[in-house]
Amino acid sequence: PHNEAEVQCALQGVQVSAVTGSILTADEMGAYNTFQRPEYVIPAHFSSEIRIEAGHMSTVIPPMSVCAFEIQG
């Protein structure tokens, strides 16, 4: 969880026109929202480069994060 990770995903059977993403991350692994800090951990636009080539998608995900991607065909 403390290192970035390169992610590759096979995109078989779909003609991809674009991929967008959202990311959920914080400065510490155990971060969570409270009533005092309700927006400490919030989804944001995934702004890292997303590469699409030869039926595969690849990107680098930052440490301590969860990402969701929307594939548009």
Rosetta constraint file for C-alpha pairs under 8 A:
AtomPair CA 1 CA 29 HARMONIC 7.62 0.50
AtomPair CA 1 CA 63 HARMONIC 5.39 0.50
AtomPair CA 1 CA 64 HARMONIC 5.07 0.50
AtomPair CA 1 CA 65 HARMONIC 7.92 0.50
AtomPair CA 2 CA 63 HARMONIC 4.98 0.50
AtomPair CA 2 CA 64 HARMONIC 6.23 0.50
AtomPair CA 3 CA 62 HARMONIC 7.01 0.50
AtomPair CA 3 CA 63 HARMONIC 4.82 0.50
AtomPair CA 3 CA 64 HARMONIC 7.85 0.50
AtomPair CA 4 CA 60 HARMONIC 6.62 0.50
AtomPair CA 4 CA 61 HARMONIC 5.55 0.50
AtomPair CA 4 CA 62 HARMONIC 4.42 0.50
AtomPair CA 4 CA 63 HARMONIC 4.59 0.50
AtomPair CA 5 CA 60 HARMONIC 5.52 0.50
AtomPair CA 5 CA 61 HARMONIC 5.24 0.50
AtomPair CA 5 CA 62 HARMONIC 6.63 0.50
AtomPair CA 5 CA 63 HARMONIC 7.27 0.50
AtomPair CA 6 CA 58 HARMONIC 7.15 0.50
AtomPair CA 6 CA 59 HARMONIC 5.79 0.50
AtomPair CA 6 CA 60 HARMONIC 4.30 0.50
AtomPair CA 6 CA 61 HARMONIC 6.27 0.50
AtomPair CA 7 CA 58 HARMONIC 5.45 0.50
AtomPair CA 7 CA 59 HARMONIC 5.47 0.50
AtomPair CA 7 CA 60 HARMONIC 5.98 0.50
AtomPair CA 7 CA 61 HARMONIC 7.08 0.50
AtomPair CA 8 CA 56 HARMONIC 6.77 0.50
AtomPair CA 8 CA 57 HARMONIC 5.64 0.50
AtomPair CA 8 CA 58 HARMONIC 4.31 0.50
AtomPair CA 8 CA 59 HARMONIC 6.78 0.50
AtomPair CA 9 CA 56 HARMONIC 5.55 0.50
AtomPair CA 9 CA 57 HARMONIC 5.12 0.50
AtomPair CA 9 CA 58 HARMONIC 6.31 0.50
AtomPair CA 10 CA 55 HARMONIC 6.06 0.50
AtomPair CA 10 CA 56 HARMONIC 4.49 0.50
AtomPair CA 10 CA 57 HARMONIC 6.45 0.50
AtomPair CA 11 CA 16 HARMONIC 7.93 0.50
AtomPair CA 11 CA 55 HARMONIC 5.07 0.50
AtomPair CA 11 CA 56 HARMONIC 5.29 0.50
AtomPair CA 11 CA 57 HARMONIC 6.90 0.50
AtomPair CA 12 CA 55 HARMONIC 6.16 0.50
AtomPair CA 12 CA 56 HARMONIC 7.99 0.50
AtomPair CA 14 CA 73 HARMONIC 6.48 0.50
AtomPair CA 15 CA 73 HARMONIC 5.26 0.50
AtomPair CA 16 CA 71 HARMONIC 6.75 0.50
AtomPair CA 16 CA 72 HARMONIC 5.81 0.50
AtomPair CA 16 CA 73 HARMONIC 4.36 0.50
AtomPair CA 17 CA 71 HARMONIC 7.88 0.50
AtomPair CA 17 CA 72 HARMONIC 5.66 0.50
AtomPair CA 17 CA 73 HARMONIC 5.02 0.50
AtomPair CA 18 CA 71 HARMONIC 6.19 0.50
AtomPair CA 18 CA 72 HARMONIC 5.18 0.50
AtomPair CA 18 CA 73 HARMONIC 6.95 0.50
AtomPair CA 19 CA 50 HARMONIC 7.19 0.50
AtomPair CA 19 CA 69 HARMONIC 6.64 0.50
AtomPair CA 19 CA 70 HARMONIC 5.62 0.50
AtomPair CA 19 CA 71 HARMONIC 4.63 0.50
AtomPair CA 19 CA 72 HARMONIC 6.04 0.50
AtomPair CA 20 CA 46 HARMONIC 7.25 0.50
AtomPair CA 20 CA 69 HARMONIC 5.64 0.50
AtomPair CA 20 CA 70 HARMONIC 5.29 0.50
AtomPair CA 20 CA 71 HARMONIC 6.77 0.50
AtomPair CA 21 CA 45 HARMONIC 6.22 0.50
AtomPair CA 21 CA 46 HARMONIC 4.91 0.50
AtomPair CA 21 CA 47 HARMONIC 7.82 0.50
AtomPair CA 21 CA 67 HARMONIC 6.81 0.50
AtomPair CA 21 CA 68 HARMONIC 5.51 0.50
AtomPair CA 21 CA 69 HARMONIC 4.17 0.50
AtomPair CA 21 CA 70 HARMONIC 5.98 0.50
AtomPair CA 22 CA 43 HARMONIC 6.28 0.50
AtomPair CA 22 CA 44 HARMONIC 5.52 0.50
AtomPair CA 22 CA 45 HARMONIC 4.68 0.50
AtomPair CA 22 CA 46 HARMONIC 4.70 0.50
AtomPair CA 22 CA 67 HARMONIC 5.64 0.50
AtomPair CA 22 CA 68 HARMONIC 5.34 0.50
AtomPair CA 22 CA 69 HARMONIC 6.50 0.50
AtomPair CA 23 CA 43 HARMONIC 5.49 0.50
AtomPair CA 23 CA 44 HARMONIC 5.32 0.50
AtomPair CA 23 CA 45 HARMONIC 6.17 0.50
AtomPair CA 23 CA 46 HARMONIC 5.30 0.50
AtomPair CA 23 CA 65 HARMONIC 6.65 0.50
AtomPair CA 23 CA 66 HARMONIC 5.76 0.50
AtomPair CA 23 CA 67 HARMONIC 4.45 0.50
AtomPair CA 23 CA 68 HARMONIC 6.58 0.50
AtomPair CA 24 CA 41 HARMONIC 6.77 0.50
AtomPair CA 24 CA 42 HARMONIC 6.01 0.50
AtomPair CA 24 CA 43 HARMONIC 4.70 0.50
AtomPair CA 24 CA 44 HARMONIC 6.48 0.50
AtomPair CA 24 CA 65 HARMONIC 5.48 0.50
AtomPair CA 24 CA 66 HARMONIC 5.22 0.50
AtomPair CA 24 CA 67 HARMONIC 6.35 0.50
AtomPair CA 25 CA 41 HARMONIC 6.42 0.50
AtomPair CA 25 CA 42 HARMONIC 7.43 0.50
AtomPair CA 25 CA 43 HARMONIC 7.59 0.50
AtomPair CA 25 CA 64 HARMONIC 5.95 0.50
AtomPair CA 25 CA 65 HARMONIC 4.36 0.50
AtomPair CA 25 CA 66 HARMONIC 6.62 0.50
AtomPair CA 26 CA 31 HARMONIC 6.34 0.50
AtomPair CA 26 CA 40 HARMONIC 7.51 0.50
AtomPair CA 26 CA 41 HARMONIC 5.99 0.50
AtomPair CA 26 CA 64 HARMONIC 6.82 0.50
AtomPair CA 26 CA 65 HARMONIC 7.25 0.50
AtomPair CA 27 CA 31 HARMONIC 7.45 0.50
AtomPair CA 27 CA 64 HARMONIC 7.76 0.50
AtomPair CA 28 CA 64 HARMONIC 7.32 0.50
AtomPair CA 29 CA 64 HARMONIC 5.87 0.50
AtomPair CA 31 CA 40 HARMONIC 7.58 0.50
AtomPair CA 31 CA 41 HARMONIC 7.00 0.50
AtomPair CA 32 CA 40 HARMONIC 6.68 0.50
AtomPair CA 32 CA 41 HARMONIC 6.11 0.50
AtomPair CA 33 CA 37 HARMONIC 5.69 0.50
AtomPair CA 33 CA 38 HARMONIC 4.88 0.50
AtomPair CA 33 CA 39 HARMONIC 6.20 0.50
AtomPair CA 33 CA 40 HARMONIC 5.43 0.50
AtomPair CA 33 CA 41 HARMONIC 6.04 0.50
AtomPair CA 34 CA 38 HARMONIC 5.09 0.50
AtomPair CA 34 CA 40 HARMONIC 7.96 0.50
AtomPair CA 46 CA 67 HARMONIC 7.66 0.50
AtomPair CA 48 CA 59 HARMONIC 7.27 0.50
AtomPair CA 48 CA 60 HARMONIC 7.16 0.50
AtomPair CA 48 CA 61 HARMONIC 7.93 0.50
AtomPair CA 49 CA 59 HARMONIC 6.23 0.50
AtomPair CA 49 CA 60 HARMONIC 7.72 0.50
AtomPair CA 50 CA 57 HARMONIC 6.89 0.50
AtomPair CA 50 CA 58 HARMONIC 5.92 0.50
AtomPair CA 50 CA 59 HARMONIC 4.92 0.50
AtomPair CA 51 CA 57 HARMONIC 5.57 0.50
AtomPair CA 51 CA 58 HARMONIC 5.22 0.50
AtomPair CA 51 CA 59 HARMONIC 6.30 0.50
AtomPair CA 52 CA 56 HARMONIC 5.74 0.50
AtomPair CA 52 CA 57 HARMONIC 4.57 0.50
AtomPair CA 52 CA 58 HARMONIC 6.65 0.50
AtomPair CA 53 CA 57 HARMONIC 6.61 0.50
AtomPair CA 61 CA 65 HARMONIC 7.16 0.50
AtomPair CA 61 CA 67 HARMONIC 7.55 0.50
